[in-house]
Amino acid sequence: MIRPGSTLGILGGGQLGRMIAIAAAQLGLRVHVYAPEDNSPAFEVAAEHTVAAYDDEAALVRFAKAVDVITYEFENVPGATAATLSAHATLAPNARALAITQDRFEEKSFIADLGIPVAPFGLVSSPSELQDAVAAIGVPSVLKTRRFGYDGKGQAMIRPGDDPAAAWDALGRAPAILEGFVPFEREVSVVAARTRDGAFAAYDLCANEHRDHILALTRVPAGVSAETEAQAILIGRQIADALDYVGVLAVEMFLVREPGSERLVVNEIAPRVHNSGHWTLGGARTSQFEQHVRAVCGWPLGATERLGRVEMENLIGNDADRWEAFLAEPGAQLHLYGKAQARPGRKMGHVTRVFPEEA
C-alpha cells in the first residue's frame, strides 16, 4: 500500500493528468509528472515534473526511481516505455492492458474472446484483405486505423457506392480494421475501478452525445432499463477482471434498440480515466480521479453514489470564453484545464450540472 506522503508518478501532462494530480494532492500525495511538452497543464499542479521524451530511457529510469507508483493519463504510451518503467516501479494499469487497448484489432479480438458482443470486424493490411473484409462484412462499414485513433481521427466511413480503396488511401494505407456499422440509438459508457485484490466499483451508466466526433454532453442516468444497465456493468467487470486491471477504465458501448428489447455492443476500452466520467467530479460521492488514485495506491475504493441527475458539458475551443457566464450560473461547476491557447476541437474545460432526481 502506498501511504499519504508518498509520490505518485503520472505519465502524460494533459488535462487528465492535471485532474488526477489535483485529486492526489487532496489525499496527501506528492505528484511527479513526466511529459515531453514543456507547457503541459498538469505541471502547474504537480510538486515535480520531468520534461523528456518517452523514449529517453535514462530519464525514464530516474523518474521511476523517484516515485512510489506510476500511472498514465493516455493509452498511447509506447510499449518500450511501459516495459522500462515496469522494470523499476509499479505501473498501474499494467503494460498488458496498454498493449491490448492500443491496437483495435487486438482489442476487438480480446473482447470477442470473452464472449462479449462487438461489431463484425476484419483485418486490413493489404488490398486483398480490404476486399475480403468488405465482402464479408458489407457496407455501410467503418474503416479504422489499428493504432492512434481518437475523437474520430483515423476513421473513414464506407457507404454503398464508395470506393473502399479510396477510404484506405485517406488513412494513409495504415494497418487497419474494417468494422460493420452498428445501427445504434445512443452511445453509453461504463466508468469503473478495480483494485489489485479484485475489488470493483462502477458508476451509473451514462449516455454520451458527440458533435464532430468529439464528446459534447454526458448525461446520467442513461435512460436504459435496469437490466441493460446491470448488463453493461457486468461487461465492465468482465473486461477489468480479464485484464487484471488496476485503476479506472471506461468501456464505451452502443445501445441498440429493437422492438421490445435493448442490447449492447462494445465499441472500445479506454484504460484510464475518461471524458465521459468527468460528470463524477461534482456529480458523485467520489470523482473518477480520486477513485483512480485510490485504486493505483491500493486504498479502499470510494462510494460511487450519484448526487442527482447530472449533465457534463465539454468546453471545446472558444466555448471556454463563456467562463464568466458559467461562474454566474447557479449550481454549475466550472473546470478549466489551464491550456494557453484555444483551438477548434481542443478540449479546454468542462461544466458539471447536478439537478434533483425526477419524481
C-alpha positions as CSV (number, residue, x, y, z in Angstrom):
1,M,0.0,0.0,0.0
2,I,1.2,3.5,-0.9
3,R,0.9,5.8,2.1
4,P,0.0,9.5,2.2
5,G,3.2,11.5,1.7
6,S,4.4,9.1,-1.0
7,T,4.9,10.2,-4.6
8,L,2.6,9.3,-7.4
9,G,4.2,9.4,-10.9
10,I,1.9,10.3,-13.8
11,L,3.0,9.7,-17.4
12,G,1.4,12.4,-19.5
13,G,0.7,16.1,-18.7
14,G,-2.7,16.9,-20.2
15,Q,-6.0,17.6,-18.6
16,L,-6.5,14.1,-17.3
17,G,-3.1,14.1,-15.6
18,R,-3.9,17.5,-14.2
19,M,-7.1,16.3,-12.6
20,I,-5.5,13.1,-11.3
21,A,-2.8,15.3,-9.7
22,I,-5.3,17.6,-8.0
23,A,-7.1,14.5,-6.6
24,A,-3.8,13.0,-5.4
25,A,-2.8,16.2,-3.7
26,Q,-6.1,16.4,-1.8
27,L,-5.3,12.9,-0.5
28,G,-1.9,13.9,0.8
29,L,0.2,12.6,-2.0
30,R,3.1,14.3,-3.9
31,V,2.9,14.2,-7.6
32,H,5.6,13.9,-10.2
33,V,4.5,14.4,-13.8
34,Y,6.6,13.1,-16.8
35,A,5.8,14.5,-20.2
36,P,7.7,15.7,-23.3
37,E,5.9,19.0,-23.7
38,D,7.3,21.8,-21.5
39,N,4.0,23.6,-21.2
40,S,1.9,20.6,-20.0
41,P,-1.2,21.7,-18.0
42,A,-0.5,19.1,-15.3
43,F,2.9,20.6,-14.4
44,E,1.1,23.6,-12.8
45,V,-0.5,21.4,-10.1
46,A,2.4,18.9,-9.5
47,A,5.1,19.1,-6.9
48,E,7.7,18.0,-9.5
49,H,7.9,17.4,-13.2
50,T,10.2,16.0,-15.8
51,V,10.3,17.2,-19.4
52,A,11.7,14.3,-21.5
53,A,10.8,12.1,-24.4
54,Y,9.0,8.8,-23.9
55,D,12.0,7.0,-25.4
56,D,14.6,8.6,-23.2
57,E,15.5,5.5,-21.2
58,A,17.8,7.3,-18.7
59,A,15.1,9.9,-17.9
60,L,12.5,7.2,-17.5
61,V,14.7,5.3,-15.1
62,R,15.3,8.4,-13.0
63,F,11.6,9.1,-12.9
64,A,10.7,5.6,-11.9
65,K,13.2,5.6,-9.1
66,A,11.9,9.0,-7.8
67,V,8.3,7.8,-7.3
68,D,6.4,5.1,-5.4
69,V,3.9,4.1,-8.1
70,I,3.3,5.2,-11.7
71,T,0.1,5.6,-13.7
72,Y,-0.7,7.3,-17.0
73,E,-3.3,9.6,-18.4
74,F,-3.4,8.3,-22.0
75,E,-3.2,4.9,-23.7
76,N,-0.7,5.6,-26.4
77,V,2.3,5.1,-24.1
78,P,4.9,3.3,-26.2
79,G,5.4,-0.4,-25.2
80,A,9.1,0.1,-24.6
81,T,8.3,3.0,-22.2
82,A,5.9,0.8,-20.2
83,A,8.5,-2.0,-20.1
84,T,11.2,0.3,-18.9
85,L,9.0,1.8,-16.2
86,S,7.7,-1.6,-15.1
87,A,11.2,-2.8,-14.5
88,H,11.9,-0.1,-11.9
89,A,8.5,0.7,-10.3
90,T,4.9,-0.5,-10.1
91,L,2.9,0.6,-13.2
92,A,-0.9,0.6,-12.9
93,P,-2.8,-0.1,-15.1
94,N,-0.4,-2.9,-16.3
95,A,1.5,-3.0,-19.6
96,R,-0.8,-5.8,-20.9
97,A,-3.8,-3.5,-20.7
98,L,-1.9,-0.9,-22.6
99,A,-0.8,-3.3,-25.3
100,I,-4.3,-4.7,-25.9
101,T,-6.1,-1.3,-25.9
102,Q,-3.6,0.4,-28.2
103,D,-4.4,-1.9,-31.1
104,R,-8.0,-2.0,-32.3
105,F,-7.6,-5.5,-33.8
106,E,-6.1,-6.9,-30.6
107,E,-8.8,-5.1,-28.5
108,K,-11.7,-6.3,-30.6
109,S,-10.3,-9.9,-30.6
110,F,-9.8,-9.8,-26.8
111,I,-13.4,-8.6,-26.2
112,A,-14.9,-11.1,-28.6
113,D,-12.9,-13.9,-27.0
114,L,-14.7,-13.1,-23.7
115,G,-18.0,-13.7,-25.4
116,I,-19.0,-10.1,-25.3
117,P,-20.8,-8.7,-28.4
118,V,-18.8,-6.5,-30.8
119,A,-19.4,-5.3,-34.3
120,P,-18.2,-7.7,-37.0
121,F,-14.6,-6.9,-37.9
122,G,-11.8,-7.9,-40.2
123,L,-8.1,-7.2,-40.5
124,V,-7.0,-4.8,-43.3
125,S,-3.3,-4.7,-44.1
126,S,-3.3,-5.2,-47.9
127,P,-5.7,-4.5,-50.8
128,S,-6.8,-8.1,-50.9
129,E,-7.6,-8.1,-47.2
130,L,-9.6,-5.0,-47.7
131,Q,-11.6,-6.6,-50.5
132,D,-12.2,-9.7,-48.4
133,A,-13.3,-7.7,-45.4
134,V,-15.8,-5.7,-47.4
135,A,-17.1,-8.8,-49.0
136,A,-17.6,-10.5,-45.6
137,I,-18.9,-7.5,-43.6
138,G,-20.6,-5.4,-46.2
139,V,-21.4,-1.7,-46.3
140,P,-22.1,0.6,-44.6
141,S,-19.0,-0.1,-42.6
142,V,-16.2,1.9,-40.9
143,L,-12.5,1.6,-41.7
144,K,-10.3,2.4,-38.7
145,T,-6.6,2.5,-38.2
146,R,-5.4,-0.1,-35.8
147,R,-3.5,2.5,-33.7
148,F,-3.6,6.1,-32.6
149,G,-7.2,6.9,-33.3
150,Y,-9.3,9.2,-31.1
151,D,-12.1,11.8,-31.4
152,G,-12.9,10.4,-34.8
153,K,-9.4,10.6,-36.1
154,G,-8.1,7.6,-38.1
155,Q,-11.6,6.6,-39.3
156,A,-13.4,6.6,-42.6
157,M,-17.0,5.5,-43.4
158,I,-17.6,3.3,-46.4
159,R,-21.1,3.7,-47.8
160,P,-22.8,1.9,-50.7
161,G,-21.2,3.1,-53.9
162,D,-18.0,4.3,-52.2
163,D,-14.6,3.0,-53.3
164,P,-13.1,1.2,-50.3
165,A,-9.5,1.7,-51.6
166,A,-10.1,5.5,-51.6
167,A,-11.1,5.3,-47.9
168,W,-7.9,3.3,-47.1
169,D,-5.8,5.8,-49.1
170,A,-7.3,8.6,-46.9
171,L,-6.0,6.8,-43.9
172,G,-2.5,6.6,-45.4
173,R,-2.9,2.9,-46.0
174,A,-2.0,2.3,-42.4
175,P,-2.8,-1.1,-40.9
176,A,-6.5,-1.0,-40.2
177,I,-9.6,-3.0,-39.3
178,L,-13.0,-2.8,-41.0
179,E,-16.0,-2.8,-38.7
180,G,-19.6,-3.4,-39.5
181,F,-21.8,-0.4,-38.9
182,V,-23.9,-0.7,-35.8
183,P,-27.4,0.9,-36.0
184,F,-27.2,2.3,-32.5
185,E,-29.7,4.6,-30.8
186,R,-27.1,6.1,-28.5
187,E,-23.6,5.6,-27.1
188,V,-23.3,4.7,-23.5
189,S,-20.3,4.1,-21.3
190,V,-19.4,2.3,-18.0
191,V,-16.7,4.0,-15.9
192,A,-15.5,1.7,-13.2
193,A,-12.5,1.0,-11.0
194,R,-10.7,-2.2,-9.9
195,T,-8.0,-2.8,-7.3
196,R,-5.2,-5.3,-7.2
197,D,-7.2,-7.6,-4.9
198,G,-10.1,-7.6,-7.3
199,A,-12.4,-5.1,-5.5
200,F,-14.7,-3.4,-8.2
201,A,-16.9,-0.4,-8.2
202,A,-18.8,1.1,-11.1
203,Y,-20.5,4.4,-11.6
204,D,-24.0,4.6,-13.0
205,L,-24.2,4.1,-16.8
206,C,-24.0,7.4,-18.7
207,A,-25.2,8.4,-22.2
208,N,-22.9,10.3,-24.5
209,E,-23.7,12.8,-27.2
210,H,-20.9,13.6,-29.8
211,R,-20.5,16.5,-32.1
212,D,-18.0,16.4,-34.9
213,H,-16.7,13.1,-33.4
214,I,-15.9,14.8,-30.0
215,L,-17.8,14.2,-26.8
216,A,-20.1,17.2,-26.2
217,L,-22.5,16.1,-23.5
218,T,-22.7,13.3,-21.0
219,R,-26.0,12.6,-19.1
220,V,-26.7,10.4,-16.2
221,P,-28.9,8.4,-15.8
222,A,-28.5,6.9,-19.3
223,G,-32.2,6.2,-19.9
224,V,-31.9,2.5,-20.3
225,S,-33.7,-0.4,-18.5
226,A,-32.3,-1.6,-15.2
227,E,-31.5,-5.0,-16.9
228,T,-29.4,-3.2,-19.6
229,E,-27.6,-1.1,-17.1
230,A,-26.7,-4.2,-15.0
231,Q,-25.5,-6.0,-18.1
232,A,-23.3,-3.0,-19.0
233,I,-21.7,-3.0,-15.6
234,L,-21.2,-6.8,-15.8
235,I,-19.4,-6.3,-19.1
236,G,-17.1,-3.7,-17.5
237,R,-16.3,-6.1,-14.7
238,Q,-15.6,-9.0,-17.1
239,I,-13.1,-6.9,-19.0
240,A,-11.4,-5.4,-15.9
241,D,-11.0,-8.9,-14.4
242,A,-9.7,-10.4,-17.6
243,L,-7.1,-7.7,-17.8
244,D,-6.2,-8.0,-14.1
245,Y,-6.8,-4.3,-14.3
246,V,-5.8,-1.7,-11.6
247,G,-7.3,1.8,-11.8
248,V,-10.2,3.4,-13.5
249,L,-11.3,2.3,-17.0
250,A,-14.1,3.2,-19.3
251,V,-15.9,0.8,-21.7
252,E,-17.8,2.5,-24.5
253,M,-20.8,0.7,-25.9
254,F,-23.5,1.1,-28.5
255,L,-27.1,0.8,-27.3
256,V,-29.2,-0.9,-30.0
257,R,-33.0,-0.8,-29.5
258,E,-35.1,-3.3,-31.3
259,P,-38.9,-4.0,-30.9
260,G,-39.3,-4.9,-27.2
261,S,-35.6,-5.2,-26.4
262,E,-32.3,-3.4,-25.8
263,R,-28.9,-4.9,-26.5
264,L,-25.3,-3.6,-26.0
265,V,-22.4,-3.8,-28.5
266,V,-19.0,-2.9,-27.1
267,N,-17.1,-0.3,-29.1
268,E,-13.8,0.2,-27.3
269,I,-12.0,0.2,-24.0
270,A,-10.2,3.2,-22.5
271,P,-7.6,2.1,-20.0
272,R,-7.6,5.4,-18.0
273,V,-9.9,8.0,-16.5
274,H,-12.3,9.1,-19.3
275,N,-14.0,12.1,-20.6
276,S,-17.4,10.5,-20.1
277,G,-16.5,10.2,-16.4
278,H,-16.0,13.9,-15.9
279,W,-19.5,14.1,-14.6
280,T,-18.3,12.4,-11.4
281,L,-16.3,15.5,-10.5
282,G,-19.1,17.1,-8.5
283,G,-21.8,14.6,-9.6
284,A,-20.8,11.6,-7.5
285,R,-19.6,10.9,-3.9
286,T,-16.1,10.1,-5.3
287,S,-14.8,11.5,-8.5
288,Q,-13.2,9.2,-11.1
289,F,-9.9,10.9,-10.5
290,E,-9.9,10.3,-6.7
291,Q,-11.1,6.7,-7.4
292,H,-8.2,6.2,-9.8
293,V,-5.7,7.4,-7.2
294,R,-7.3,5.1,-4.6
295,A,-7.1,2.1,-6.8
296,V,-3.5,2.5,-8.0
297,C,-2.3,3.2,-4.4
298,G,-4.0,0.1,-3.0
299,W,-6.6,2.1,-1.0
300,P,-10.3,1.2,-0.4
301,L,-12.5,2.4,-3.3
302,G,-14.8,5.3,-2.6
303,A,-18.6,5.4,-2.9
304,T,-19.9,5.8,-6.5
305,E,-23.3,7.1,-5.5
306,R,-24.7,9.7,-7.9
307,L,-25.8,13.0,-6.3
308,G,-28.7,13.7,-8.6
309,R,-29.4,13.9,-12.3
310,V,-26.1,15.0,-13.8
311,E,-25.1,16.7,-17.1
312,M,-21.5,17.3,-18.1
313,E,-20.8,19.7,-21.0
314,N,-17.4,19.7,-22.7
315,L,-16.0,23.1,-23.5
316,I,-14.4,22.8,-26.9
317,G,-12.3,25.6,-28.4
318,N,-13.8,29.0,-27.8
319,D,-16.6,27.6,-25.6
320,A,-14.3,28.3,-22.7
321,D,-14.6,32.0,-23.4
322,R,-18.0,31.8,-21.7
323,W,-16.3,31.1,-18.3
324,E,-17.9,34.2,-16.6
325,A,-21.4,33.1,-17.6
326,F,-20.7,29.6,-16.2
327,L,-19.5,31.0,-12.9
328,A,-22.6,33.1,-12.6
329,E,-24.9,30.1,-13.3
330,P,-26.4,28.7,-10.1
331,G,-25.3,25.2,-9.5
332,A,-22.8,25.0,-12.4
333,Q,-19.3,23.7,-11.6
334,L,-16.7,25.0,-13.9
335,H,-13.4,23.2,-14.5
336,L,-10.8,24.8,-16.8
337,Y,-7.7,22.9,-17.8
338,G,-5.1,25.7,-17.9
339,K,-4.4,25.5,-21.6
340,A,-2.9,28.7,-23.0
341,Q,-4.5,28.6,-26.5
342,A,-8.0,27.6,-27.6
343,R,-8.1,25.8,-31.0
344,P,-11.1,24.2,-32.8
345,G,-11.6,20.7,-31.4
346,R,-9.4,21.3,-28.4
347,K,-10.9,20.4,-25.0
348,M,-10.4,23.4,-22.8
349,G,-12.6,22.5,-19.8
350,H,-16.0,21.2,-18.8
351,V,-19.1,22.2,-16.8
352,T,-20.9,19.9,-14.5
353,R,-24.6,20.5,-13.6
354,V,-26.4,18.5,-10.9
355,F,-30.2,18.5,-10.8
356,P,-32.7,17.0,-8.4
357,E,-33.9,13.5,-9.2
358,E,-37.1,13.4,-11.1
359,A,-40.1,12.1,-9.1
